[in-house]
Amino acid sequence: MKKIIGLMIVLVLFLLGWNASTYVVREGEHAIVLQFGKLVGGESEPGLYFRTPFVTNIVKLDKRFLEWNGESNQIPTNDKRFIWVDTYARWRITDPELFFRRVKNQAGAQIRLDDIIDGATRDYVAKHDLLELVRSSNRTLSDVENDPDMRDELDEIKIGRSKITELILADVQKLSSELGVEVVDVRFKRIDYNKEVRNAVFDRMVAERERIANRYKSEGSGEASRIRGEKEYELNRIQSEAERQAEELRGEADAKTVAIYAEAYNQDVEFYQFLRSMESYPKVFDANTTMMLSTDMDYFKYLKSPSGR
């Protein structure tokens, strides 16, 4: 029993000594080695490392990309417009020993980056007009392509938002490299007017949209009138053409009718006279008709005898 207890004590002491004399650097970590609080080295590659027990202290730093979110600041532009600018950035520790000497930890780095990134952002916003900060190209908007007045209002930009953020990033990288960190990206998260001018800007936007809408309505009314005029003209033309063709057809039909009657009349004149007389009698006489005529009239000759004599 004493041997077992002794072995356990030896094992515990061995584990304590092993833990005190080794440390592990994991993927995504930097390790800073301190002896009596003084920086003596560091490790960035993952693996198992040895240290002097009870003398060496290890500080771990994050090796991954880290997030920086700045506070929204009110900044005047070059054309004297006050805007709210909200930025964000991504950074990482590239020189852990220099980083530890300059800022000690991530909280210290965040404070220094606040000054660096906010300062560079203020400088470049103040140097450029608002139009340069909100647009990245000189592309033509589809709803103003055919409106010279509107096209003149879209002034051309010389740099643009993307180029300005690149310039801010370049300046920030120069300053942040002295801290042992690398800022890999800086972006404008939001650009907005202050409350004093926001309503006026919105009213101007609404008025501009209404002007465009009224122009489209006017153009639509003119186009509708033109289409209606063309429709009336085409309708009258079609009706005139139809009436002309109808008159021609009626004329041709009447001519054929007369020709047929003439041909029939020429074939048997007496029969034709008899037929026409018989057809006229019912039209002339009815139950209420009273006429006093001589029977010697040729009109009644077929009443005397079928031969008309």
Protein Blocks (a to p, Z undefined) as FASTA:
>chain_A
ZZmmmmmmmmmmmmmmmmmmgccddehiacdddeehiafbdcfbgcdddddehkaccddd
dfbdcdddddddddddfkopacddddddddddfblmlmmmmnopamlmmmmmmmmmmmmm
mmmmmmpcfklmmpcbfcdcfklmmmmklmmmmccdfkbmmlmmmmmmmmmmmmmmmnop
acfbdcdfbdcddfklmmmmmmmmmmmmmmmmmmmmmmmmmmmmmmmmmmmmmmmmmmmm
mmmmmmmmmmmmmmmmmmmmmmmmmmommlmmmmmmmmmmmmmpcfkbccdddfkbfklm
mmmpmnoZZ
